């Protein structure tokens, strides 16, 4: 209850979610609505972490990459491609899906250790620059072709 939680996005579940917030009587959770561009980037940059509590098998969620690119660590679930993008304990935390206590603990750990959160954000930014930049992408593709060519019999 002492950690401020901003939820960006909009959709058919918004009214139901607002009703749950009102029912709980909490004042630390705010629905900020749909956000894109600088508004979204400012929300991410100013956050201790972003949270992707997905229960859906997402291959490569852009929200993880976007958060890491903005030097903000991510708490995500161990499902789909999310664990391949987040190095647990390095640039964020991975939790099991549908485990709210585990999710709360992971968020609390970052909120209570801002030095670690800042370091995790920096590690995430470094990862994006290394592995997801145009140059990094080119190097990875080049390595695939080099490995394939090395296996081709020469006559």
DSSP file (Angstrom, degrees, kcal/mol; ACC not computed):
  #  RESIDUE AA STRUCTURE BP1 BP2  ACC     N-H-->O    O-->H-N    N-H-->O    O-->H-N    TCO  KAPPA ALPHA  PHI   PSI    X-CA   Y-CA   Z-CA
    1    1 A X              0   0    0      0, 0.0    26,-0.2     0, 0.0    28,-0.0   0.000 360.0 360.0 360.0 -15.2    0.0    0.0    0.0
    2    2 A X        +     0   0    0      2,-0.1     2,-0.5    26,-0.0     0, 0.0   0.375 360.0  85.6 -96.7   6.3    3.0    2.4    0.3
    3    3 A X  S    S-     0   0    0      2,-0.0     2,-0.3     0, 0.0    25,-0.1  -0.930  79.3-130.1-107.8 123.9    4.1    1.9   -3.3
    4    4 A X        -     0   0    0     -2,-0.5     2,-0.5    25,-0.1    25,-0.2  -0.538  23.5-163.5 -73.4 134.2    2.4    4.1   -5.9
    5    5 A X  E     -a   29   0A   0     23,-3.6    25,-2.7    -2,-0.3     2,-0.5  -0.972   7.0-169.4-125.8 116.8    1.2    2.2   -8.8
    6    6 A X  E     -a   30   0A   0     -2,-0.5     2,-0.6    23,-0.2    25,-0.2  -0.913   7.6-158.4-104.8 130.0    0.3    3.8  -12.1
    7    7 A X  E     -a   31   0A   0     23,-2.9    25,-2.2    -2,-0.5    26,-0.8  -0.932   6.7-162.0-112.7 113.9   -1.6    1.7  -14.7
    8    8 A X  E     +a   33   0A   0     -2,-0.6    26,-0.2    24,-0.2     2,-0.2  -0.737  46.1  60.8 -94.0 141.8   -1.3    2.8  -18.3
    9    9 A X        -     0   0    0     24,-2.3    24,-0.4    -2,-0.3     2,-0.3  -0.607  57.4-130.1 130.9 170.5   -3.8    1.6  -20.8
   10   10 A X        +     0   0    0     -2,-0.2     2,-0.3    23,-0.2    25,-0.0  -0.973  37.0 115.0-150.9 159.5   -7.4    1.5  -21.6
   11   11 A X  S >  S-     0   0    0     -2,-0.3     3,-1.6     1,-0.1     4,-0.3  -0.976  72.8 -50.4 161.3-171.2  -10.0   -1.0  -22.6
   12   12 A X  T 3  S+     0   0    0     -2,-0.3     4,-0.3     1,-0.3     3,-0.3   0.707 124.5  55.9 -67.4 -21.1  -13.1   -2.9  -21.7
   13   13 A X  T 3> S+     0   0    0      1,-0.2     4,-2.7     2,-0.1    -1,-0.3   0.457  79.6  95.1 -90.0  -0.6  -11.8   -3.9  -18.2
   14   14 A X  H <> S+     0   0    0     -3,-1.6     4,-2.8     1,-0.2     5,-0.2   0.920  84.2  46.9 -59.2 -47.5  -11.1   -0.3  -17.1
   15   15 A X  H  > S+     0   0    0     -4,-0.3     4,-2.2    -3,-0.3    -1,-0.2   0.905 113.8  48.8 -62.4 -41.6  -14.4    0.2  -15.3
   16   16 A X  H  > S+     0   0    0     -4,-0.3     4,-2.0     2,-0.2    -1,-0.2   0.908 112.4  48.4 -64.5 -41.9  -14.1   -3.1  -13.5
   17   17 A X  H  X S+     0   0    0     -4,-2.7     4,-2.3     2,-0.2    -2,-0.2   0.912 110.7  50.2 -65.2 -42.4  -10.6   -2.4  -12.5
   18   18 A X  H  X S+     0   0    0     -4,-2.8     4,-2.7     1,-0.2    -1,-0.2   0.893 108.6  53.2 -62.7 -38.7  -11.5    1.1  -11.2
   19   19 A X  H  X S+     0   0    0     -4,-2.2     4,-2.7    -5,-0.2    -1,-0.2   0.895 108.7  49.6 -62.8 -39.8  -14.4   -0.5   -9.2
   20   20 A X  H  X S+     0   0    0     -4,-2.0     4,-2.1     2,-0.2    -2,-0.2   0.896 111.1  49.3 -64.9 -40.6  -11.9   -3.0   -7.6
   21   21 A X  H  X>S+     0   0    0     -4,-2.3     5,-1.4     2,-0.2     4,-0.8   0.933 114.0  45.5 -62.9 -46.2   -9.6   -0.1   -6.7
   22   22 A X  H ><5S+     0   0    0     -4,-2.7     3,-0.6     1,-0.2    -2,-0.2   0.903 111.7  52.1 -63.6 -42.3  -12.5    1.9   -5.2
   23   23 A X  H 3<5S+     0   0    0     -4,-2.7    -1,-0.2     1,-0.2    -2,-0.2   0.882 108.4  50.8 -62.0 -39.6  -13.7   -1.2   -3.3
   24   24 A X  H 3<5S-     0   0    0     -4,-2.1    -1,-0.2    -5,-0.2    -2,-0.2   0.685 103.5-135.9 -72.6 -17.5  -10.3   -1.8   -1.8
   25   25 A X  T <<5 +     0   0    0     -4,-0.8     2,-0.3    -3,-0.6    -3,-0.2   0.785  48.6 154.7  68.2  26.8  -10.2    1.8   -0.7
   26   26 A X      < -     0   0    0     -5,-1.4    -1,-0.2     1,-0.1    -2,-0.1  -0.642  32.6-172.7 -89.8 144.4   -6.6    2.2   -1.9
   27   27 A X  S    S+     0   0    0     -2,-0.3    -1,-0.1   -26,-0.2    -5,-0.0   0.284  74.8  73.8-115.6   9.6   -5.2    5.6   -2.9
   28   28 A X  S    S+     0   0    0    -24,-0.1   -23,-3.6   -25,-0.1     2,-0.5   0.448  81.7  77.9-100.9  -1.1   -1.9    4.4   -4.2
   29   29 A X  E     +a    5   0A   0    -25,-0.2     2,-0.4    -8,-0.1   -23,-0.2  -0.933  57.8 178.4-112.7 129.1   -3.2    2.9   -7.5
   30   30 A X  E     -a    6   0A   0    -25,-2.7   -23,-2.9    -2,-0.5     2,-0.7  -0.993  25.9-142.1-133.7 130.9   -4.1    5.2  -10.4
   31   31 A X  E     -a    7   0A   0     -2,-0.4   -23,-0.2   -25,-0.2   -25,-0.1  -0.824  19.5-179.0 -87.4 114.9   -5.4    4.5  -13.8
   32   32 A X  E     -     0   0A   0    -25,-2.2   -24,-0.2    -2,-0.7    -1,-0.1   0.492  31.5-137.2 -96.9  -3.8   -3.7    7.0  -16.1
   33   33 A X  E     -a    8   0A   0    -26,-0.8   -24,-2.3   -24,-0.4    -1,-0.3  -0.235  50.1 -12.4  82.3-171.5   -5.3    5.8  -19.3
   34   34 A X        -     0   0    0    -26,-0.2     2,-0.4   -25,-0.1   -23,-0.0  -0.427  66.7-179.1 -68.1 134.0   -3.9    5.3  -22.8
   35   35 A X        +     0   0    0     -2,-0.2     2,-0.3   -25,-0.0   -25,-0.1  -1.000   8.6 163.6-140.1 137.2   -0.4    6.7  -23.2
   36   36 A X    >>  +     0   0    0     -2,-0.4     4,-1.0     4,-0.0     3,-1.0  -0.892  49.8   6.2-138.9 171.5    2.0    6.8  -26.2
   37   37 A X  H 3> S-     0   0    0     -2,-0.3     4,-2.6     1,-0.2     3,-0.2  -0.178 125.5  -8.4  58.8-140.7    5.1    8.7  -27.2
   38   38 A X  H 3> S+     0   0    0      1,-0.2     4,-2.8     2,-0.2    -1,-0.2   0.821 133.4  59.3 -63.0 -33.1    6.7   11.1  -24.7
   39   39 A X  H <> S+     0   0    0     -3,-1.0     4,-1.8     2,-0.2    -1,-0.2   0.943 111.8  40.4 -60.6 -46.2    3.8   10.7  -22.2
   40   40 A X  H  X S+     0   0    0     -4,-1.0     4,-2.4    -3,-0.2    -2,-0.2   0.919 114.6  52.4 -67.4 -43.8    4.4    7.0  -22.0
   41   41 A X  H  X S+     0   0    0     -4,-2.6     4,-3.1     1,-0.2     5,-0.2   0.883 108.4  51.3 -61.5 -38.5    8.2    7.4  -22.0
   42   42 A X  H  X S+     0   0    0     -4,-2.8     4,-2.0     2,-0.2    -1,-0.2   0.906 108.7  51.2 -65.0 -40.8    8.0    9.8  -19.1
   43   43 A X  H  < S+     0   0    0     -4,-1.8     4,-0.3    -5,-0.2    -2,-0.2   0.931 115.1  42.9 -59.6 -44.8    5.9    7.4  -17.1
   44   44 A X  H >< S+     0   0    0     -4,-2.4     3,-1.5     1,-0.2    -2,-0.2   0.943 113.0  50.9 -68.1 -48.3    8.4    4.6  -17.7
   45   45 A X  H 3< S+     0   0    0     -4,-3.1    -1,-0.2     1,-0.3    -2,-0.2   0.846 112.6  47.2 -58.2 -35.6   11.5    6.8  -17.1
   46   46 A X  T 3< S+     0   0    0     -4,-2.0    -1,-0.3    -5,-0.2     2,-0.2   0.419  95.0  98.2 -89.6   2.0   10.1    8.0  -13.8
   47   47 A X  S <  S-     0   0    0     -3,-1.5     3,-0.1    -4,-0.3    26,-0.1  -0.591  71.8-138.2 -89.3 150.8    9.1    4.6  -12.6
   48   48 A X  S    S-     0   0    0      1,-0.3    25,-0.5    -2,-0.2     2,-0.3   0.875  88.4 -23.2 -67.7 -39.0   11.0    2.4  -10.2
   49   49 A X  E     -b   73   0B   0     23,-0.1     2,-0.3    -3,-0.0    -1,-0.3  -0.970  62.3-119.5-159.1 165.3   10.1   -0.5  -12.5
   50   50 A X  E     -b   74   0B   0     23,-2.3    25,-2.8    -2,-0.3     2,-0.5  -0.855  27.2-142.7-108.2 155.7    7.5   -1.5  -15.0
   51   51 A X  E     +b   75   0B   0     -2,-0.3     2,-0.5    23,-0.2    25,-0.2  -0.972  19.6 179.9-126.1 126.5    5.4   -4.6  -14.4
   52   52 A X  E     +b   76   0B   0     23,-3.3    25,-1.2    -2,-0.5     2,-1.1  -0.780   6.0 174.6-122.5  84.4    4.3   -7.1  -17.0
   53   53 A X        +     0   0    0     -2,-0.5    45,-0.3    23,-0.2    23,-0.1  -0.158  22.9 171.6 -85.1  44.5    2.2   -9.7  -15.0
   54   54 A X        -     0   0    0     -2,-1.1    44,-0.1     1,-0.1    -2,-0.1  -0.175  32.5-179.3 -62.2 142.3    1.3  -11.4  -18.2
   55   55 A X        +     0   0    0     42,-0.1     2,-0.3    43,-0.0    -1,-0.1   0.180  64.3  90.8-114.9   8.7   -0.5  -14.8  -18.2
   56   56 A X  S    S-     0   0    0     23,-0.1     2,-1.6     1,-0.0    23,-0.1  -0.835  87.9-111.0-109.2 143.1   -0.5  -14.8  -22.0
   57   57 A X        +     0   0    0     -2,-0.3     2,-0.4    23,-0.1    23,-0.1  -0.562  44.2 178.3 -77.0  89.1    2.3  -16.4  -24.1
   58   58 A X        -     0   0    0     -2,-1.6    23,-3.6    21,-0.2    24,-0.4  -0.779  20.9-153.7 -93.6 136.7    3.8  -13.3  -25.6
   59   59 A X  S    S-     0   0    0     -2,-0.4     2,-0.2    21,-0.2    -1,-0.2   0.976  81.1 -10.1 -74.5 -57.7    6.8  -13.9  -27.9
   60   60 A X  S    S-     0   0    0     20,-0.0     2,-0.2    24,-0.0    -1,-0.2  -0.628  73.6-153.5-145.5  78.7    8.7  -10.6  -27.6
   61   61 A X    >>  -     0   0    0     -3,-0.2     4,-1.3    -2,-0.2     3,-1.1  -0.369   7.0-149.7 -64.5 123.2    6.7   -8.0  -25.8
   62   62 A X  H 3> S+     0   0    0      1,-0.3     4,-3.2    -2,-0.2     5,-0.2   0.782  92.9  69.7 -61.7 -27.5    7.8   -4.5  -26.9
   63   63 A X  H 3> S+     0   0    0      1,-0.2     4,-1.9     2,-0.2    -1,-0.3   0.857  99.3  48.7 -62.4 -33.2    6.9   -3.2  -23.4
   64   64 A X  H <> S+     0   0    0     -3,-1.1     4,-2.5     2,-0.2     5,-0.2   0.951 114.4  44.4 -68.2 -49.1    9.8   -5.1  -21.9
   65   65 A X  H  X S+     0   0    0     -4,-1.3     4,-2.5     1,-0.2    -2,-0.2   0.897 113.6  50.8 -62.1 -40.9   12.2   -3.8  -24.6
   66   66 A X  H  X S+     0   0    0     -4,-3.2     4,-1.3     2,-0.2    -1,-0.2   0.910 111.2  48.1 -64.1 -43.0   10.9   -0.2  -24.3
   67   67 A X  H  <>S+     0   0    0     -4,-1.9     5,-2.4    -5,-0.2     3,-0.4   0.940 113.3  46.5 -63.7 -47.9   11.3   -0.2  -20.5
   68   68 A X  H ><5S+     0   0    0     -4,-2.5     3,-1.9     1,-0.2    -2,-0.2   0.889 108.6  56.2 -63.0 -38.5   14.8   -1.6  -20.6
   69   69 A X  H 3<5S+     0   0    0     -4,-2.5    -1,-0.2     1,-0.3    -2,-0.2   0.812 106.8  50.6 -61.7 -29.2   15.7    0.9  -23.4
   70   70 A X  T 3<5S-     0   0    0     -4,-1.3    -1,-0.3    -3,-0.4    -2,-0.2   0.193 121.8-110.3 -94.4  16.1   14.6    3.7  -21.0
   71   71 A X  T < 5S+     0   0    0     -3,-1.9     2,-0.5    50,-0.2    -3,-0.2   0.826  76.0 132.4  61.5  36.3   16.8    2.2  -18.2
   72   72 A X      < -     0   0    0     -5,-2.4    -1,-0.2    49,-0.2    -2,-0.2  -0.978  55.0-126.4-118.7 122.4   13.9    1.0  -16.1
   73   73 A X  E     -b   49   0B   0    -25,-0.5   -23,-2.3    -2,-0.5     2,-0.4  -0.188  22.9-135.5 -65.1 161.0   13.9   -2.5  -14.8
   74   74 A X  E     -bc  50  92B   0     17,-1.3    19,-2.0   -25,-0.2     2,-0.6  -0.955  10.7-155.4-123.8 135.5   11.0   -4.9  -15.5
   75   75 A X  E     +bc  51  93B   0    -25,-2.8   -23,-3.3    -2,-0.4     2,-0.3  -0.958  36.4 163.8-102.6 116.3    9.2   -7.3  -13.2
   76   76 A X  E     -bc  52  94B   0     17,-2.6    19,-2.4    -2,-0.6     2,-0.2  -0.836  35.4-102.4-132.2 168.0    7.7   -9.9  -15.6
   77   77 A X  E     - c   0  95B   0    -25,-1.2     2,-2.0    -2,-0.3    19,-0.2  -0.589  32.3-110.4 -94.8 155.7    6.2  -13.4  -15.4
   78   78 A X  S    S+     0   0    0     17,-2.7    19,-0.3    -2,-0.2     2,-0.3  -0.551  80.6 105.6 -82.2  75.1    7.9  -16.6  -16.3
   79   79 A X  S >  S-     0   0    0     -2,-2.0     3,-1.5    17,-0.1     4,-0.3  -0.989  74.9 -17.9-155.4 145.4    5.8  -17.2  -19.5
   80   80 A X  T 3  S-     0   0    0     -2,-0.3     3,-0.4     1,-0.2   -21,-0.2  -0.248 120.3 -26.6  58.1-140.3    6.4  -17.0  -23.2
   81   81 A X  T >> S+     0   0    0    -23,-3.6     3,-0.9     1,-0.2     4,-0.8   0.463 112.3  96.8 -86.7  -2.1    9.4  -15.0  -24.3
   82   82 A X  H X> S+     0   0    0     -3,-1.5     4,-1.6   -24,-0.4     3,-1.4   0.908  81.2  51.5 -57.7 -46.4    9.4  -12.7  -21.2
   83   83 A X  H 34 S+     0   0    0     -3,-0.4    -1,-0.3    -4,-0.3     5,-0.2   0.741 104.6  59.0 -66.2 -19.0   12.1  -14.7  -19.3
   84   84 A X  H <4 S+     0   0    0     -3,-0.9    -1,-0.3    -4,-0.2    -2,-0.2   0.707 110.4  42.5 -77.0 -19.6   14.3  -14.6  -22.4
   85   85 A X  H << S+     0   0    0     -3,-1.4     2,-0.5    -4,-0.8    -2,-0.2   0.726 108.8  60.1 -97.4 -26.3   14.3  -10.8  -22.3
   86   86 A X     <  -     0   0    0     -4,-1.6     2,-0.9   -13,-0.0    -1,-0.1  -0.912  69.7-147.5-110.5 124.1   14.7  -10.2  -18.5
   87   87 A X    >>> -     0   0    0     -2,-0.5     3,-2.8    -3,-0.1     4,-1.8  -0.807  33.4-121.1 -88.0 107.4   17.8  -11.5  -16.7
   88   88 A X  B 345S+d   92   0B   0     -2,-0.9     5,-0.2     1,-0.3   -13,-0.1  -0.230  92.4   4.1 -55.6 124.7   16.4  -12.3  -13.3
   89   89 A X  T 345S+     0   0    0      3,-3.0    -1,-0.3     1,-0.1     4,-0.1   0.438 126.3  69.1  80.9  -0.4   18.1  -10.3  -10.6
   90   90 A X  T <45S-     0   0    0     -3,-2.8    33,-0.3     2,-0.4    34,-0.2   0.773 120.4  -1.4-112.3 -58.3   20.2   -8.4  -13.2
   91   91 A X  T  <5S-     0   0    0     -4,-1.8   -17,-1.3     1,-0.2     2,-0.3   0.125 132.7 -29.4-122.5  19.2   17.9   -6.1  -15.1
   92   92 A X  E   <S-cd  74  88B   0     -5,-0.7    -3,-3.0   -19,-0.3    -2,-0.4  -0.976  72.2 -80.6 162.3-165.4   14.6   -7.0  -13.5
   93   93 A X  E     -c   75   0B   0    -19,-2.0   -17,-2.6    -2,-0.3     2,-0.4  -0.982  24.1-148.8-133.5 143.5   12.8   -9.8  -11.7
   94   94 A X  E     +c   76   0B   0     -2,-0.4     2,-0.3   -19,-0.2   -17,-0.2  -0.931  20.3 177.1-111.8 134.3   11.0  -12.9  -13.0
   95   95 A X  E     -c   77   0B   0    -19,-2.4   -17,-2.7    -2,-0.4     2,-0.2  -0.891  36.2 -93.8-130.4 162.0    8.0  -14.3  -11.1
   96   96 A X    >   -     0   0    0     -2,-0.3     3,-0.8   -19,-0.2     7,-0.1  -0.500  50.1-102.1 -72.8 144.5    5.6  -17.2  -11.7
   97   97 A X  T 3  S+     0   0    0    -19,-0.3   -42,-0.1     1,-0.2    -1,-0.1  -0.306 102.2  19.6 -64.6 152.0    2.3  -16.2  -13.4
   98   98 A X  T 3  S+     0   0    0    -45,-0.3     2,-0.4     1,-0.1    -1,-0.2   0.803  90.0 119.3  59.8  33.6   -0.8  -15.9  -11.3
   99   99 A X    <>  +     0   0    0     -3,-0.8     4,-2.3     1,-0.1     3,-0.4  -0.720  34.9 176.0-125.4  79.5    1.2  -15.5   -8.1
  100  100 A X  H  > S+     0   0    0     -2,-0.4     4,-2.6     1,-0.2     5,-0.2   0.822  78.8  53.6 -59.3 -34.1    0.3  -12.1   -6.7
  101  101 A X  H  > S+     0   0    0      2,-0.2     4,-2.2     1,-0.2    -1,-0.2   0.913 110.5  46.9 -66.6 -40.8    2.4  -12.5   -3.5
  102  102 A X  H  > S+     0   0    0     -3,-0.4     4,-2.2     2,-0.2    -2,-0.2   0.896 112.8  50.1 -65.1 -41.0    5.5  -13.3   -5.5
  103  103 A X  H  X S+     0   0    0     -4,-2.3     4,-2.2     2,-0.2    -2,-0.2   0.930 110.6  49.0 -63.0 -46.5    4.8  -10.3   -7.8
  104  104 A X  H  X S+     0   0    0     -4,-2.6     4,-2.7     1,-0.2    -2,-0.2   0.893 110.2  51.7 -61.7 -40.6    4.3   -8.0   -4.8
  105  105 A X  H  X S+     0   0    0     -4,-2.2     4,-2.5     2,-0.2    -1,-0.2   0.918 109.3  49.7 -62.6 -44.0    7.6   -9.2   -3.3
  106  106 A X  H  X S+     0   0    0     -4,-2.2     4,-1.4     2,-0.2    -2,-0.2   0.899 113.8  45.1 -63.2 -41.3    9.5   -8.6   -6.5
  107  107 A X  H  X S+     0   0    0     -4,-2.2     4,-2.5     2,-0.2    -2,-0.2   0.930 112.6  51.3 -66.6 -45.3    8.1   -5.1   -6.8
  108  108 A X  H  X S+     0   0    0     -4,-2.7     4,-2.4     1,-0.2    -2,-0.2   0.885 104.7  57.4 -59.9 -40.4    8.8   -4.3   -3.1
  109  109 A X  H  X S+     0   0    0     -4,-2.5     4,-0.5     1,-0.2    -1,-0.2   0.902 111.1  42.5 -59.1 -41.6   12.4   -5.5   -3.5
  110  110 A X  H >< S+     0   0    0     -4,-1.4     3,-0.8     1,-0.2     7,-0.4   0.915 114.2  50.6 -70.0 -42.9   13.0   -2.9   -6.2
  111  111 A X  H 3< S+     0   0    0     -4,-2.5     3,-0.3     1,-0.2    -2,-0.2   0.815 113.1  46.1 -65.8 -30.4   11.1   -0.2   -4.4
  112  112 A X  H 3< S+     0   0    0     -4,-2.4     2,-0.3     1,-0.2    -1,-0.2   0.530 115.2  47.3 -90.9  -6.1   13.1   -0.8   -1.2
  113  113 A X    <X  +     0   0    0     -3,-0.8     4,-2.3    -4,-0.5    -1,-0.2  -0.656  61.7 168.0-134.2  77.8   16.4   -0.9   -2.9
  114  114 A X  H  > S+     0   0    0     -3,-0.3     4,-2.5    -2,-0.3     5,-0.2   0.792  76.9  58.3 -65.7 -28.9   16.6    2.0   -5.2
  115  115 A X  H  > S+     0   0    0      2,-0.2     4,-2.3     1,-0.2    -1,-0.2   0.931 109.2  45.0 -64.9 -43.9   20.4    1.6   -5.8
  116  116 A X  H  > S+     0   0    0      2,-0.2     4,-3.0     1,-0.2     5,-0.2   0.927 112.2  52.3 -63.0 -43.3   19.7   -1.9   -7.1
  117  117 A X  H  X S+     0   0    0     -4,-2.3     4,-2.3    -7,-0.4   -44,-0.4   0.907 110.4  47.7 -59.9 -42.5   16.8   -0.7   -9.2
  118  118 A X  H  X S+     0   0    0     -4,-2.5     4,-2.3     2,-0.2    -1,-0.2   0.912 113.5  47.7 -65.1 -42.3   19.0    2.0  -10.8
  119  119 A X  H  X S+     0   0    0     -4,-2.3     4,-2.4     2,-0.2    -2,-0.2   0.888 111.1  50.9 -64.9 -39.2   21.7   -0.5  -11.5
  120  120 A X  H  X S+     0   0    0     -4,-3.0     4,-2.2     2,-0.2    -2,-0.2   0.890 109.6  51.1 -65.5 -39.0   19.2   -3.0  -13.0
  121  121 A X  H  X S+     0   0    0     -4,-2.3     4,-2.3    -5,-0.2   -49,-0.2   0.920 110.3  48.5 -62.6 -43.5   17.9   -0.2  -15.2
  122  122 A X  H  X S+     0   0    0     -4,-2.3     4,-2.4     1,-0.2    -2,-0.2   0.892 110.4  51.7 -63.8 -39.3   21.4    0.6  -16.4
  123  123 A X  H  X S+     0   0    0     -4,-2.4     4,-2.2   -33,-0.3    -1,-0.2   0.893 109.5  50.5 -64.0 -39.1   22.0   -3.1  -17.1
  124  124 A X  H  X S+     0   0    0     -4,-2.2     4,-2.3     2,-0.2    -2,-0.2   0.910 109.4  50.1 -64.2 -42.3   18.8   -3.2  -19.1
  125  125 A X  H  X S+     0   0    0     -4,-2.3     4,-2.4     1,-0.2    -2,-0.2   0.918 110.3  50.5 -61.6 -43.9   19.9   -0.2  -21.1
  126  126 A X  H  X S+     0   0    0     -4,-2.4     4,-2.3     1,-0.2     5,-0.2   0.907 109.0  52.4 -60.1 -41.9   23.3   -1.8  -21.8
  127  127 A X  H  X>S+     0   0    0     -4,-2.2     4,-3.4     1,-0.2     5,-0.6   0.924 109.5  48.4 -60.7 -45.0   21.5   -5.0  -22.9
  128  128 A X  H  X5S+     0   0    0     -4,-2.3     4,-1.9     1,-0.2     5,-0.3   0.930 112.1  48.8 -62.5 -45.1   19.3   -3.1  -25.4
  129  129 A X  H  <5S+     0   0    0     -4,-2.4     4,-0.3     3,-0.2     7,-0.3   0.873 120.6  37.4 -62.5 -36.5   22.3   -1.2  -26.8
  130  130 A X  H  <5S+     0   0    0     -4,-2.3    -2,-0.2    -5,-0.2    -3,-0.2   0.937 130.7  23.0 -80.6 -49.7   24.3   -4.4  -27.2
  131  131 A X  H  <5S+     0   0    0     -4,-3.4    -3,-0.2    -5,-0.2    -2,-0.2   0.675 128.5  36.7 -97.7 -19.3   21.7   -7.0  -28.3
  132  132 A X  S  <<S+     0   0    0     -4,-1.9    -3,-0.2    -5,-0.6    -1,-0.1   0.307  86.8 105.5-122.4   9.1   18.8   -5.0  -29.8
  133  133 A X  S  > S-     0   0    0     -4,-0.3     4,-2.7    -5,-0.3     5,-0.2  -0.379  83.5-107.1 -80.4 168.2   20.6   -2.1  -31.6
  134  134 A X  H  > S+     0   0    0      2,-0.2     4,-2.5     1,-0.2     5,-0.2   0.920 122.9  47.9 -60.8 -43.2   20.8   -2.1  -35.4
  135  135 A X  H  > S+     0   0    0      2,-0.2     4,-2.4     1,-0.2    -1,-0.2   0.912 112.7  48.1 -65.2 -42.3   24.5   -2.9  -35.2
  136  136 A X  H  > S+     0   0    0     -7,-0.3     4,-2.3     2,-0.2    -2,-0.2   0.900 111.8  50.0 -63.8 -41.0   23.9   -5.7  -32.7
  137  137 A X  H  X S+     0   0    0     -4,-2.7     4,-2.4     2,-0.2     5,-0.2   0.929 110.7  49.6 -62.6 -45.8   21.2   -7.1  -34.9
  138  138 A X  H  X S+     0   0    0     -4,-2.5     4,-2.9     1,-0.2    -2,-0.2   0.917 110.3  50.9 -59.2 -44.2   23.4   -7.0  -37.9
  139  139 A X  H  X S+     0   0    0     -4,-2.4     4,-2.4     1,-0.2    -1,-0.2   0.908 109.8  49.7 -62.0 -42.3   26.2   -8.8  -35.9
  140  140 A X  H  X S+     0   0    0     -4,-2.3     4,-1.8     2,-0.2    -1,-0.2   0.921 113.7  44.8 -63.4 -43.9   23.8  -11.5  -34.8
  141  141 A X  H  X S+     0   0    0     -4,-2.4     4,-2.3     2,-0.2    -2,-0.2   0.914 111.7  53.3 -66.0 -42.4   22.6  -12.2  -38.4
  142  142 A X  H  X S+     0   0    0     -4,-2.9     4,-2.6     1,-0.2    -2,-0.2   0.902 108.0  51.2 -58.5 -42.0   26.1  -12.1  -39.7
  143  143 A X  H  X S+     0   0    0     -4,-2.4     4,-2.6     2,-0.2    -1,-0.2   0.881 107.2  53.4 -64.3 -38.5   27.1  -14.7  -37.1
  144  144 A X  H  X S+     0   0    0     -4,-1.8     4,-2.3     2,-0.2    -2,-0.2   0.947 112.0  44.5 -60.5 -48.3   24.2  -17.0  -38.2
  145  145 A X  H  X S+     0   0    0     -4,-2.3     4,-2.9     2,-0.2     5,-0.2   0.899 111.9  52.6 -65.3 -40.3   25.3  -16.8  -41.9
  146  146 A X  H  X S+     0   0    0     -4,-2.6     4,-1.9     1,-0.2    -1,-0.2   0.926 110.9  47.8 -59.2 -44.3   29.0  -17.3  -40.9
  147  147 A X  H  X S+     0   0    0     -4,-2.6     4,-0.7     2,-0.2    -2,-0.2   0.892 112.9  48.1 -64.7 -39.4   28.0  -20.4  -39.0
  148  148 A X  H >X S+     0   0    0     -4,-2.3     3,-0.9     1,-0.2     4,-0.6   0.921 111.4  49.7 -66.1 -43.5   25.9  -21.7  -41.8
  149  149 A X  H >< S+     0   0    0     -4,-2.9     3,-0.8     1,-0.3    -1,-0.2   0.844 104.1  59.5 -64.2 -32.9   28.7  -21.1  -44.4
  150  150 A X  H 3< S+     0   0    0     -4,-1.9    -1,-0.3     1,-0.2    -2,-0.2   0.752 105.9  49.6 -67.0 -22.5   31.2  -22.9  -42.2
  151  151 A X  H << S+     0   0    0     -3,-0.9     2,-0.4    -4,-0.7    -1,-0.2   0.552  86.0 102.6 -92.5 -10.0   29.0  -26.0  -42.4
  152  152 A X  S << S-     0   0    0     -3,-0.8     2,-0.1    -4,-0.6    -3,-0.0  -0.615  79.5-118.0 -77.7 125.9   28.6  -26.0  -46.2
  153  153 A X        -     0   0    0     -2,-0.4     2,-0.5     1,-0.1    -1,-0.1  -0.395  24.9-138.3 -64.0 137.7   30.9  -28.5  -47.8
  154  154 A X              0   0    0      1,-0.1    -1,-0.1    -2,-0.1     0, 0.0  -0.846 360.0 360.0 -99.8 132.2   33.4  -26.9  -50.1
  155  155 A X              0   0    0     -2,-0.5    -1,-0.1     0, 0.0    -2,-0.0   0.386 360.0 360.0-108.9 360.0   34.1  -28.6  -53.5
